Amino acid sequence: MSIRWIRAAGLTAVILACSGPALAQSQAGTADAAFRTLYETEWTWRQSLDPGGEDDNTVPDRLADVSQAAHDARLKRWQAVMIQLDAIDPKTLSPAEQINYTVYRNQISTLIADETFRSHEMNWGFWNRLGWASQKSLRTEEDYRNRIAWLNDVPRFFDQNLANMAAGLKRGFTASRVSIAGRDSSITIPYEGKATEETTFYAPFKTMPASIPADRQAELRRLAKEAIETRVIPAHKRVLAFVRTEYMPKARATIAAESLPDGKAYYRALIREYVTLDLTPDQIHQIGLDEVAKIEAEMHLVMKQVGFTGTLQQFNDKLRTDPQFYVDTPQKFLDRGAWISKEFDGKASDWFGRLPRQRFAVIPTPEAIAPYNTGGNGGPGVLILNTYNLKARPLYTLPALVLHEGAPGHAFQMPFALENKALPEFRQSTYISAYGEGWALYTERLGVEMGMYHTPYEHFGMLTYQMWRACRLVVDTGMHAKGWSREKALGYLRDHTALSEHEVTTETDRYINSPGQALSYYLGEMAIWKARHRAEAALGERFDIRNFHDAVLDLGSVPLSVVELRTDQFIADGGRSPYAGE
């Protein structure tokens, strides 16, 4: 058998082998085939639900069907899949398929919970998806015609989302009023006060490949302009009217997830989705308090190093206001981010045995969402840096941000999984926040070892990002389960981090609108560091950091329990690279 097949082997493989190798392999082969048929069939169907998703390079001719009938059909399908999964004894599967079973069952369970709680009825900001889609390259005439059809489908997609939001409004399942105040501007920014040709929707049609004849280019531009003016912009105006006259005035005044219908169960389901561990809000809150205290001690060491004698809050205030830590043009900020990315490229082979083939661009956050979006985003092919309000974008946190969103964080890990053809497709393309965000946060602190922080202030920037994520454990559970007010959450972040006031506010509102998601970062990072320290202690001089990183990345995006299992096998294998012998 291949090294790839045996890499996840554990105790079950030993038991099967002892009971008769030929019989064990025969039984596992039959069970494996049935299980593969189940997940491959469902995955093909699932992909069809969202044509042209983020990890799909095709250009779709339509948007997803998000009607209630479509959501009902999804729930019915996934419940049927879960019944089939319940009928499978994981012990009858091969070791590799046992890992797949754990990952796949987690995915289906999460999808069922999402549909059961009807999360789609609180889909605030669905209109921003059009801006992200504009980043996708169009290369052929067919691509352009598909995009025009896609633009013409916007009214149907928007109307379905409005119906969902109206249903949520009727049962009190809405975004919190305070956290969406003023954010209706994101609806109008893409087109208001602009000629059609200057809108983000038209951007792909400005420059077209020379392979498309000039007369066809003119026709495509005419059709695109017509779709934007008669379909896309009117659809946005309908959304704007609904949001301003109906939704925002009637949205709930509370901020806690537990104040929503069946809120306690809903928040616990979100914790299971984003953390992949069965922890209570109280347990997570206490972990956060403990970690905040540890990081604060590290921060005081840096303050001592630079000779600062005031309090932590005073040091944070200094960092927020000292002009040496800020640039005055978006291009300077992007340039610095790109330079940091290239610096990592020169160190990559010392820390990773295998590197993803896909490169990434460095671009600004889309204008429509920049005022309220986080400091950056990253994924396959792109590192996105927010250049809005540069006085809130300090340079001392930029190295940590670039490592997290770029390489070796999201723009490194996600392509690594996509390029790993040994994994089934449902593990290549899906994203589990505890793993993905945990890995990206792990790479921020890894930057210390890699020599990516050149001044005490940049090291402090890394620590303030660590503190920020530890504070999330306290703030998220505080607001959603322990009765914290928004003001208390804002004050906690101000007191413990060097985040700008703009970031403190936008991040707090983000946690209000996305309960549980903020918990995934620090708990995921803790799991990866725990696994690494365990492997280092067990292997001693045989431990190779490159092999360990490859072993973790080779998993794709998985529940945290799978990271533990993979570490067990990594130790049993003597710290061997998953690619040894290839």
N, C-alpha and C positions, 0 to 999 in steps of 0.2 A: 504494500500500500504506500501511497505517496506521503511525504512529510506533511503536506498541507492537510491531508485527511486525518493524520494521527495527532496533529498539533493540539487539538482540544480534548484528547483522550483523558479519561479519568478513571475513577474506581469502577464505574460500570463496565468499561472495556475489559478490566481485569476479571471481573466476575463472569462476563460472557465468555472470555477466552478459556477460563478454567472449566466451564461447563461444556466445552467442546467447540473448538474454533470454527469448524465447518457449519455446525448447526447455528451457532451464534451469528455468523456472517449471513447465513441464509435468511434467518428470521429478521435481522436488522435490515437486510436488503429489501425484503418485501414491505416492511413497515416504512422504510425510507421512501420507497417509490410512491406509496399511497399518500404520505405526508407531503412530498414534493408536489404531487399533482394538486393537492389542496391549496398550498400556498402559491404555486405558480398561476393557477387558474384565478384565484382571488386577486392576486397582484395585477394581472393583466386587466382585469375588470376595474380595479381601483385606479389604475393609471388612466383609464378612459374617462374617469369622472372629472379630471382636471386637465384638459388638453393644454399642452405647452406649459407645464409647471416649471418651477425654478430650475430643476435639474434636467429639464428636457430641452434639447437644442432645436427641436422643431418649432416652426412658427404656426400656431393654431389659427383656425378660421372661425373660432367661436370661444366664448367664455364658458365657465362651468355652469351646470344646471344646479341652482341652489334653492329651488322651490321646496316647499314643505313636502310635497309628494316625493321628490328626489331624496330628501333626507329620510323619509319614512322607508323608502326602498333600501337605502344604505343600512339603516338599523336592522331591518329584517334580514338582509344578506349577512351582516356581521354576526348577528345572533345565531344564524344557522351555521356559520363557520365555527363559532365557539362551541356549539353542540358537537360538531365533528372533532374539534380539538379535545373536548372532554372525553371522547371515546378512544383517544389514543393514549396508550401507556408510554410515557417518554422513555422508560427503561428498555422498551423494545427497539428503540432507535439507535443508530450508530452514534458514537460520541459527537461527531460533527453536527448531526441532525438534532441531537439533544440541545446543543447550543442554539441552533436555529429555532427549535421549538420554544425555548425560553424567550427569545427575542420576539418571535412572531406572536406568541400568545400575549405578550405585553402590548404589542401594537394593537391587536384586535380588542383587547380589554379596554384600552384607552379610547379607541374609536367608538366602542359601544357606550362608554360613559359619556363621551362628548355628545353623542346623539341623544342619549337618554335625558340628559340635562338640557338639551336643546340650546347648546352654546351658540349656535348660528343666529339665535334671536338677539344676540348682543354684539353683532358684528360691526361695531363702530369703526369707521375708517376704511370700509371696503373699497371706496372710490380710489384710495391711494394705490391700489394694485395696478392701476393703469400706468402710473408713473414708473413703477418698478419694471413693468413689462416693456416699457420704451427703451430699456437698456439692452434688450436682446437684438442682435445683429440680423439684418435682412440682407440676403445675398442674391436671390433669384427673383425672376418675375413672379413665380408662384408664391414666394414668401411675401411679396408686396401685395399680391391679390388676397392672400390669406389675411394679412394685416387689415386690409380694407374691410373684408367681411367681418373680422373681429371687431373693428370699430363700429360697424353697423349693428353688431349684436349687443353693444353696451346698454341701450335702453332696456332690453329684456333682462339683462343681468342686474341692472340697477333696480328695476321694478321688483324683481324677486327679493332682493335684499331689503328694500323698503317694506315689503309685506312681512318679512321676517322680523324686522325691527318694530313694526307696528304690533305684531303679536307679542313680542317681548314687553313692549310698553303696556299692553293690556294687562299682563299678569305681574307687572312690577319687576321684570327681569331686564334691567337696563344698565347702561354705563352710569357711573356716578356723576351727578350734575356738576359738582365742583371741578372734577378732573377733565371735563370736556369744554369748560368755559373758554370761549375764544377760538376753539379749534375748528369751528366751522369755516374758518378762513382757508383751511387746506382744500376745501371744495372748489373755491374760486381762483386760487393762485395759479393753477395751470393755464387758465384762459382769460381771466378778467383783465381788461385793458390792453389786450394783445391782439395783433392781427393773427388770423388763422395760421399763417405760415410761421409764426413765432411761438406757437403753443408747443408743449412737450409732445402732444399727440402727433404733430406733423413732423417732428424732428427727423425720423428715419427717412422721410421723403425728400429732404433737402439735397442730399448727395446720394446718387444712385449709381450702381455699377455700370461701367461702359458697355458691358455685354448686353444690356437692355437697350434696344433701339430708341432713338430720341423721341419718335412719335409715341412709343409705348410709355416712355417715361412721362411725357406730357399727359397722357391719358390717366396714368396711375396717380399723378399729382392732383389732377382734376377730381378724380373719384375720392381720393383721400380728403381733399378740402371739402367736398360735398358731404361726406360722412361726418366729418367733425362739426360742420356748421349746422347740419339738419338732424343729426342723431346724438353725437357725443355731448356737445355743449347744452342742448335742451335737456338731456338726461341729467346733467349736473345741476341745472337750475331747478329741476323737480326735487332732487335730493336736498338742495339748499333750502328750498321752501319748507319741506317736511322737517328737516332738522331744526330750523329756526322757529317755526310756528308750532310744531307738535312735539318733537322729541326733546329738545333741550329744556323747554319750560316744564315738561312733565316727567323728566328723568328723576330717578330716586335721589333724595337728599342725603341718604346715608352713604358711607364709603365701604363698609365691611362686606366681604363676601358672605359672611354668615347671616347678614340681614336680608339676603336674597331668598326667594322661595326655595325651601329645602336647603338652606344655605350651609348648615354645618356639614351635611353629607356632600354638598357640592365642593366645599373647600377641601375636605379630606380627599375627594376624588382628584382634585387638581394637584394636591400634594403627591399623591401616588403617581400621577401622570408626569409631573415635572421632576420629582426626586427619585422615583422608582424604588423607594424604600417605604416601609410602613411605619412612619414616624408621626407622632402627634404634634399639633401646633406648640404645645407646651415644651416638648422635648427639643424641637427646633429652636424655639425662642431661647432656651437656656444654652444650647450650643452656640448660638449667636453671641450671647452675652459673654461667654467664656472666651470665645475667639477674639472678640473686640478687645478684651483686656490684654490678651497676649500680643496682639498687633500694636496696641497703644504703647506697650513696653518697648517694642522695636522702634517705634517712632521717636520716643524720647532719646534713644541712643543716637539717632540721626541728628536730632536737634542739638544734642551735646556736641556732636562732631563738628557742626557748623558754628558753634559758639552762641546759640540762641538760648537766652536765660528765662524767657517768659513761659507762659502756659501753652499747651497744645492748641487751644483755641486761638491764642494770639499768633502762633506760628502759622496756623491755617489762614488767618486773616492776612498775614504778610504775603503769603504765597498767592492769595487771590488778588492782591492789589499791586504787587511789584511788577513794573512794566518790563523788566528784563525777561520775564517768563512768557511774553506774548508777542505775536507778530501782527502786522497791520494789514496784510492782504491774504486772501484765500490761497493764492498761488504759493506764497511762502510756506503756508501751513501744509499744503499738498506736497511741495518739494521736500520739506523736512520728513514727512511721512514716507515718501518714496526712498529717500536716502537711508532711513532706518531699515526699510525692507531690504535694500541691497546690502546693507551691512550684515543682516542675518544670512543672506545667501552665501556670504563668504565663510560663515561658521557652520552652515547646515550639515556638512558631511562629518563633522566631528561629533554630532549629537544624534544623527539619524542615519541608519544604514541604507534605507530606501527613501527616495524623494519622489513626490508626485511629478508627473510630466507637465501638468497644466500650470501655466504662468498666470499672473493676475495684474490687472490694471489698477491704478490709484485714481479714484474719481471723487467728486464732491457728492454729498447727499442731495437727492432731488429737491428742488426749491419748494415744492408744495408741502413737504413734510419736515423740512429742516428745522423750522422754529420749535417743533415739539419732539423731534426725534432724539435718540441718544447720540453720544459722541461719535459713533461709528458703527458700521456693519461690515460683515465680510462673508464670503462664500466662494463657490467655484468661479474662478476667473476675475474676482473683483475684491478690492479693499476700498470701502466707502468711508470717507472722512467728512465729518460735519463742519463746514466752514462758516456756518451761520453764527453771528455774534462772536467774533474772534476774541473778544475780551473775556469770554467764558471758556476758551479753549487753551489751557496752559500747555506750554511745551514740556514741562517736567513730567506730565502724565502721558505724553505722546508715545514714547518708546513702549510702554506697557500696552497702550491702546493698539498700536501697530502689531505687536506680537500677538495680541488676542484676536483681532479681527483679520489680520493678514497671515503671515507665516511666522512661527509654525502653528498658529491657531486655526481659525475657520477656513481661510483660503488655502490652507495646507491640508488639514485633516479631512475636509469634505471631498476634495479631489482624490485624496489617497483612497478613500472608501469607494468612490465611483470607479476608480481604475482597478480595483481589486476584483477581478473576474472570478476568483475562487469563491466569492460570496454570492449567495442568491441575490437577485435584484432587489428584493424587499429590504435587504440589509445594506446594499450599496447606496440607495437613494433616500432612505428615510432618515429622520433626525430625531434623536432622543436628547432632550435638553440637558439632563443630568450629566450625560456623557459629553456631548458637544461643548456645552458651556463650561463643564468641569475641566475638560482638556484645555480649552482656550485660557482659562484662568490659571491652570497649572503652568502653562507656557510663560505667563507673565512673571511668575516667581522663578521659573527656570532661567529667565533672562539674567538673573544675578550670576548664576554659574557660567552662562555664556558670555559674560562681559558686555552686556548690552546697555548697562546703565553707567554713564561716565562721570556723573557728579552725584554728590549726596542728595541733591534736590531731585534728580531723576530716580534715585533709589527710594526717596520718600514718595515720589509719584507712584512707584510700584506699590509701596505700602498703603498709600491712600486708596488705590484701586482695590487692594486686598481688604482694607478696612471697609470700603464701600460695599463690597459683596458680603462681608461678615455682618455689617449693619443691616443688610437686606433681610437676613434671617430674623433679626429683631423687629424690624419695621414691618415687614410683610405679615408676620404672625401677629404683631401688635395691632395693626389696623384691622386685619380680617378676622381675628379670633379673640383678641384680648381688650377690645374696646378703646384702642388708641384713636385719638383725633388726628386729622391731617396735620394740624399745627404741631402736635407732639412729634409726629414722624419727621416733619421738616426740621424741627429743633434738634432732634437726635442726629440727623445727617449733618447739620451745620456744626454741631459740637464735636463730631468724631471724624470728619473727613475734610479734605482741602478742596472738595468740589466747589465750583462756582455757585452763586445763588441761582443762576439760570438752571444749572444742572440739578441742583438740589430740588428745585420745584418741578422740573419736567420729569425727573426720575420718580419722585414721590407720586405724581399723578399716573405715571406708567404702572407703578405697583398697584395703585387703586384699580386701574382698568384691566390689569392682567394678573389676577390673584394667583399666587403659587409659582409663577414663572421665575421670579427673582430668587427663589430658594434653591434653584438647580445649580447655580454657579459654585458657591462655596462648598456645598455638600458634595458636589461632583469632584471638585478639586481635592477635598479631603480624602475621598476614596482613592484617587489616583496616587496621591502622596503616600497614603497608607500602604497601598500595593507596592509602590517602589521601595519604601523603607523595609518592608517585609522581604522583598526579593534581595535587596542589598545585604540584609542580615543573614539570610540563608545561604547566599552564594559567595559572599566574601570577595576574594580576588577574582573569582570567575564572573562576577557581575560586570556586564558591558552595557552602558547606558544606551548605546545605539540599538542593541538587541531588545532591550526592554521597551524603548519607545516604539520600535517596529512591531513588537508583540501587541502593544496596546492599540496602536493605529490599525493594525491588521484586522481588528474586530469589526470595523465599521462603527456604527452608532448603536450602543447596546445598553441594557439596564446595568446598574452598578454591580449587581450580583455577578454578572458575567465577567466583569473586570477581575473580581476576586477569584473566580474559577480559572480564568486564563493565567493569573499570577501563580496559582497552584501548579498549573502545568508547566509554566515557564521555569519555575524552580525545579520541578521534577525532571525537566529536560536539561538541567544544568546550565540554564541561561542561554540556551542556543537561540539563534535568530530563527524566526519563522520561515526565513528564506534560505536557510542553510542548504547547500547542495543543489541550488537551482542554477 
